[in-house]
Structures are given as C-alpha cells and as structure tokens.
Amino acid sequence: MTATTATGTDPDAQIARWLDTDLDEWTRTVVRRHFDPVSGSPYWLAQAPRLDFDPRDITRYDQLVAFGSFPLDRLRTEDPADLVPLSVPRPLVGRVWDSGGTTGTPCRAFYTPDMLRHRALWRRWSFVREGFAPGRTWLQATPTGPHLIGNGVHEVSELHAGQVYAVDMDPRWVKRLIRAGRLSEVGDYTTHLLEQIADVLAPGRVHYVNTTPALFQALRQRRPDLVAALDGVRLSGTQISADMYRTFTAALQGGICGLTYGNTFGNAACLDIERDGELISYVPNYPQVTMAVVDKADPSTQVAPGTVGQVRLTVLHEDLFLPNILERDQALRHPTDRWPTDGVANVRPLQIASSSPEGLY
C-alpha cells in the first residue's frame, strides 16, 4: 500500500526521484545555492574569500574534497540560521536541533521543513522495507527534547499511521555519570528508564519499540518476557555488533529487528544483514546525505573496497551544506550496485576510551 502525505506527496514516488538524481548535478545545485552572492548562506559567503578556489566553479561531487574537513566546532558557536541560505524566507520558523552533546558543547543545526520531510520519507521507506506494518502502536524510548531522533514520534504517527508512546532519556547525563565513576547512579537511571518502558509494554498494546541498542540490551536482560511479546524493534544509534544482533533476534522470537545508523546531520538505512549479522551494511539517505570511508591519516582519500577506515559524511541539503564531516566512527567501505553511492558496513567507534564511554546510546 502506498501512503500519501498531508501535502499530497506520494512517498514512494519521491524516493524514486531522489534515487534517480545525478549526484554531480545535485552538487552543483546545492553549492551554487549556498554561494549565491545575494541569496546564499551567510556562513558560506563569509568563508568564500578564504578559499583558494571559487566554489561556483565546482561541477562534480568528487571536487568537494577541496573544502577539506568541515570544522564541527563552528556548529558549536555559529548562529544555526547563518548556515541556511537567505533564499529561505526570514525570520526562520522551525526547530534548532542538537547533536548528542555527550562529549562537550553540542553542535546545532536548523532544519527546514524540506529537510525534516526528507528524513521522514526515508525513515518510512525503511519501515516498509524492513516489514514494519502501518497502523500499529509504537513505544519510542530514545532521547527527545533537543535531539532529532525524538522527531521520530511524529514521523511514525504522520507517515506510518502509528499511535506512539514515548519515554525520554538523557544521554548527556548518563555519560557524565560514567566519566565521574558514579556507576551506581548509572544503574539507578537505567532502572528508572526500564521501569517506564515496562509500564508501557506490560498491558500488551505495543507492537514495536524504537530505542537504542544499549537500552534494548538492558531490557532484554531484565524483562525478556516483554521483548518476546513484541512484533519488532527498531534500533537507532551508531553501532551494533553481530553478537548483539543474534541475541536480539533470538529474544524477539521471530519479531523484526530493524537497524539504522546516523546522527543529527545524516542517516543511513540498513541495506543488508549477511552471515547472521557478521556483515551489517547501511546506505545513506541519498542524495542529500552521502558517506565515504576514508584513510584515517588522509581523509581526502577513500580506502579500498572492503577495507576499514574513518566514516566521512557530507550533507547536501538545499538548505544545509556541510562537506566532509569526519565522524567518530570507523566502518568497512561497502560498494553496492543497488545504490547510487557507496555504503558503509560494520560500524564501530573509531576508538574506545574511558574518556568517551558509549553509555546508553
């Protein structure tokens, strides 16, 4: 069944148009929009004189490496409105979203309605592909508030005809407790979350849960009966291991285990789960999001297919341009003839250290 949004858009037809987009042509459109002398984005127009090339001369996607790695620290201090082209009517009306902010001051980005629509339609595409039925009841147990993942409550209800319960969580507080060695309080907070989740799930009205791998792991360990009663779970975050995937699918007893990888700036949908979870691959929400796997010592150079490197994200929305963001993740470069660009596989933290614990997210 094909749904139609409130604006009359056929989601499947829109996805097909995006997948048919020529990436070089899209790159030219986005770059020239942001560097238009009259209607471009204030941030990029201020950067233009400092560049040793004219961005409006860029004709191909692969030329974006000329910008170098985007300095994410700028998103901690810049007015998010300055990243949005002046062609978007002022004053801007909408939400400013935070990155996780678990390792310091969060980065912030303004999302225009078109950007939220892009994310929502790709999320619905994932639901359909993974087998999540429309018209079901969900529990979303994720960060909300300033975190974009919390917008999933609206995405499920508006585009997949769902009724949604919600339980909030604060990943910043959890990581602060871990760094301070206050592990008993971490346990107390986890119990607090699980009690709220169990309260919603116990009556048996919820079909699907959307949460993080770490929190779902805790739920499986403490309340396997509630997990077994679910029709499925969708796990949103930055990593899941083969062992976790096998454990989760066994605990669900035939229920769906859907996966997504991403953050505030760009998401990727699960493409394949092969060899019982030994290979888990993702493809970006094209063409506004692309991902590359690059040499850790030379981020301008992609590694060979099937090789591990650092994830590099490029955001190519008409209303937000962020080239070459170096993520704190590593992955396999995963070429596929089923997508216009490379995917990534077996995502892991770039480095695991006590100063940067994973917490519940």
C-alpha positions in Angstrom: 0.0 0.0 0.0 1.3 3.4 -0.9 0.7 6.2 1.5 0.2 9.9 0.7 1.4 12.6 2.9 -0.7 15.6 4.1 0.9 17.6 1.3 -0.3 15.1 -1.3 3.1 13.7 -1.9 3.4 10.0 -2.9 6.4 8.9 -0.7 7.4 6.0 -2.9 7.4 8.2 -6.0 9.5 10.9 -4.1 12.1 8.2 -3.0 12.3 7.0 -6.6 13.0 10.6 -7.8 15.7 11.0 -5.2 17.4 7.7 -6.2 17.4 8.8 -9.8 19.2 12.1 -9.0 22.5 12.7 -10.8 24.9 13.4 -7.9 27.1 15.8 -9.8 24.2 17.9 -10.9 22.8 17.9 -7.4 26.2 19.0 -6.1 26.2 22.0 -8.5 22.7 23.0 -7.4 23.5 22.9 -3.7 26.9 24.6 -3.8 25.7 27.4 -6.1 22.6 27.9 -3.9 24.8 28.4 -0.8 27.4 30.6 -2.5 25.0 32.8 -4.4 26.2 36.4 -3.7 22.7 37.6 -3.0 20.7 34.7 -1.6 23.4 32.3 -0.3 24.0 31.3 3.3 25.8 34.0 5.4 28.2 31.4 6.8 29.5 30.2 3.4 29.6 33.6 1.9 31.8 34.7 4.7 34.1 31.7 4.1 34.3 32.2 0.3 37.1 34.9 0.4 39.3 32.5 2.5 39.1 29.7 -0.1 41.7 29.3 -2.7 39.1 28.4 -5.4 35.7 29.7 -6.5 33.1 27.2 -5.2 30.8 28.2 -8.0 33.3 26.5 -10.4 32.7 23.1 -8.8 31.0 20.8 -11.3 31.4 17.3 -9.7 30.7 15.7 -6.3 34.3 14.4 -6.0 35.6 18.0 -6.2 34.1 18.7 -2.7 37.3 17.4 -1.2 38.7 20.8 -2.0 36.8 22.2 1.0 38.7 19.9 3.4 37.2 18.5 6.5 34.3 20.7 7.9 35.2 22.1 11.3 32.3 20.9 13.5 33.4 23.3 16.2 31.9 26.0 14.1 28.5 24.5 14.7 29.0 24.9 18.5 29.4 28.7 18.1 27.8 29.8 14.9 24.2 31.0 14.7 22.4 28.0 13.1 20.5 30.4 10.9 23.7 31.5 9.2 24.1 28.1 7.6 20.7 28.4 5.9 20.6 30.3 2.6 18.9 33.7 2.6 16.6 32.4 -0.1 14.7 30.7 2.7 12.4 33.4 4.0 13.3 35.2 7.2 12.6 35.1 10.0 13.2 31.3 10.0 10.4 29.3 11.6 11.2 25.9 12.9 13.4 23.8 15.2 17.1 24.1 16.0 18.4 20.6 16.8 21.4 19.5 18.9 23.9 16.8 18.2 24.4 14.3 21.1 26.5 16.7 23.1 27.7 13.9 25.2 31.4 14.8 24.8 31.1 18.6 25.2 29.1 21.5 23.9 26.6 20.2 21.3 26.7 21.1 17.6 23.4 22.7 16.5 21.7 22.8 13.1 18.4 24.4 11.9 16.2 22.0 10.0 13.8 23.5 7.4 10.5 21.7 6.7 12.1 20.2 3.5 14.9 18.7 5.5 12.6 17.2 8.0 10.4 15.8 5.2 13.5 14.2 3.5 14.4 12.4 6.8 10.9 11.3 7.4 10.3 9.9 4.0 13.5 7.9 4.1 12.5 6.6 7.6 9.2 5.5 6.3 10.9 3.8 3.4 13.0 1.8 5.9 9.9 0.8 7.9 8.2 -0.6 4.8 11.4 -2.4 3.6 12.0 -3.9 7.0 8.5 -5.2 7.3 7.0 -2.8 10.0 3.3 -2.7 9.3 1.4 0.7 9.2 -1.3 1.4 11.7 0.5 -0.2 14.7 1.3 1.0 18.1 4.9 2.0 19.0 7.0 2.9 22.0 9.8 5.3 21.3 12.4 5.1 24.1 15.1 7.5 22.9 16.5 10.9 23.6 13.9 13.6 22.8 14.0 17.3 23.6 16.7 18.9 21.5 17.7 15.6 19.8 16.5 15.0 16.3 15.8 11.3 16.9 12.9 12.4 19.1 11.2 13.6 16.0 10.6 10.0 15.2 7.4 10.2 17.3 5.9 12.5 14.6 7.4 10.5 11.7 5.8 7.3 12.8 2.4 8.8 13.5 2.2 11.0 10.4 3.7 8.8 7.8 3.1 5.3 9.1 -0.3 5.8 10.7 1.0 4.8 14.1 0.0 5.5 17.7 3.1 6.3 19.7 4.0 6.2 23.3 7.3 7.9 24.4 9.8 7.6 27.1 12.5 10.2 27.4 16.2 9.6 28.1 19.2 12.0 28.7 22.4 10.5 27.2 24.4 13.5 28.3 23.6 12.9 32.0 24.4 9.2 31.6 27.9 9.8 30.1 28.6 12.5 32.7 27.9 9.9 35.4 30.1 7.3 33.7 33.0 9.7 33.4 32.7 10.6 37.0 32.7 7.0 38.0 29.2 7.2 39.5 28.3 3.8 38.2 25.7 3.0 40.8 23.8 6.1 39.7 24.0 4.9 36.1 22.4 1.7 37.3 19.7 3.7 39.0 19.0 5.7 35.9 18.8 2.7 33.7 16.4 1.1 36.1 14.3 4.3 36.1 14.1 4.0 32.2 13.3 0.3 32.2 10.5 0.8 34.7 8.9 3.3 32.5 9.3 1.1 29.4 7.9 -1.9 31.3 4.9 0.2 32.4 4.0 0.9 28.8 4.7 -2.6 27.4 3.1 -4.6 30.2 -0.6 -4.2 29.0 0.4 -5.7 25.6 -0.9 -2.9 23.5 2.5 -2.0 21.9 3.7 -3.8 18.7 7.0 -2.2 18.1 9.7 -0.4 20.1 12.2 2.2 18.8 15.2 2.5 21.1 19.0 2.3 21.3 20.9 -1.0 21.2 22.3 -0.5 24.7 18.9 0.2 26.3 17.3 -2.7 24.4 20.1 -4.9 25.7 19.2 -3.9 29.2 15.5 -4.5 28.6 16.2 -8.0 27.2 18.3 -8.9 30.2 15.8 -7.7 32.8 12.5 -8.3 31.1 12.9 -11.0 28.4 9.1 -11.7 28.6 8.3 -8.2 27.4 10.8 -8.4 24.5 9.5 -11.8 23.4 5.9 -10.4 23.2 7.0 -7.6 20.7 6.4 -7.8 16.9 9.6 -6.0 16.4 12.2 -3.4 17.4 13.9 -0.7 15.5 17.4 0.2 16.9 18.7 3.7 16.2 22.3 4.6 17.1 25.9 4.3 16.0 26.8 0.7 16.5 25.5 -2.9 16.9 27.7 -6.0 16.9 27.0 -9.3 15.3 26.6 -10.9 18.8 24.1 -8.2 19.8 22.1 -8.7 16.6 21.9 -12.5 17.1 21.0 -12.1 20.7 18.2 -9.6 19.9 16.7 -11.7 17.1 16.6 -14.7 19.3 15.0 -12.8 22.1 12.3 -11.4 19.7 11.3 -14.9 18.8 10.5 -14.1 15.2 10.0 -10.4 15.5 11.6 -7.8 13.3 15.0 -6.3 14.2 15.4 -3.2 12.1 18.5 -1.1 12.2 19.6 2.4 11.3 22.9 4.3 11.5 23.3 8.1 11.7 23.2 11.2 13.8 21.7 14.8 13.7 23.3 15.5 10.3 22.6 12.5 8.3 21.2 9.0 8.4 21.8 5.7 6.6 19.3 2.9 6.3 20.2 -0.8 6.7 20.8 -2.4 3.3 21.7 -6.0 4.2 22.4 -8.2 7.2 24.5 -11.1 6.0 26.1 -14.2 7.6 23.9 -14.0 10.7 25.0 -10.5 11.5 28.7 -10.8 10.6 28.2 -8.1 7.9 25.7 -5.3 8.6 25.6 -2.7 5.8 24.0 0.7 5.5 23.3 3.1 2.7 22.9 6.9 3.1 19.7 8.8 2.6 20.6 9.9 -0.9 21.2 12.4 -2.4 21.2 14.9 0.5 23.4 12.6 2.6 26.4 10.7 1.3 29.0 8.7 3.2 32.6 7.7 2.3 35.1 5.6 4.2 38.5 7.3 4.2 42.1 6.9 5.3 42.4 7.9 8.9 45.7 9.6 8.1 44.5 11.2 4.9 40.7 12.0 5.0 40.8 13.2 1.3 41.5 9.6 0.2 39.0 6.8 0.2 40.2 3.3 1.3 39.9 0.3 -0.9 36.5 -1.5 -1.0 36.1 -3.9 1.9 38.8 -2.0 3.9 38.2 -0.3 7.3 38.6 3.4 7.5 37.0 6.5 9.1 33.5 7.5 8.1 33.2 10.8 6.3 29.8 12.3 6.0 28.7 15.0 3.5 25.4 16.9 3.9 24.0 18.2 0.6 20.6 19.6 1.5 19.5 22.6 -0.4 19.2 24.4 2.9 22.3 23.0 4.7 25.7 22.3 3.2 28.3 20.5 5.4 31.1 18.9 3.3 33.4 16.2 4.6 32.4 15.8 8.3 34.8 13.3 9.9 32.7 11.1 12.2 33.9 9.4 15.4 33.2 6.0 13.7 35.0 3.5 11.6 33.5 1.2 9.1 34.1 -1.0 6.1 33.8 0.6 2.7 30.8 -1.2 1.1 30.3 -0.6 -2.6 27.0 -1.9 -3.9 25.3 -1.8 -7.3 22.0 -1.4 -5.5 22.6 2.2 -4.5 23.9 5.3 -6.3 26.8 5.7 -3.9 28.9 3.6 -1.5 27.5 2.3 1.7 29.3 1.5 5.0 29.3 -1.7 7.0 30.1 -3.0 10.4 30.2 0.5 12.0 32.2 0.8 15.3 33.5 3.6 17.4 36.8 5.0 15.9 38.4 4.5 19.3 37.0 3.3 22.6 38.4 5.1 25.7 37.3 5.7 29.2 37.2 9.4 28.5 34.5 8.8 25.8 32.2 6.0 27.1 29.2 4.9 25.0 26.7 5.0 27.8 23.1 4.1 26.8 23.4 5.4 23.3 
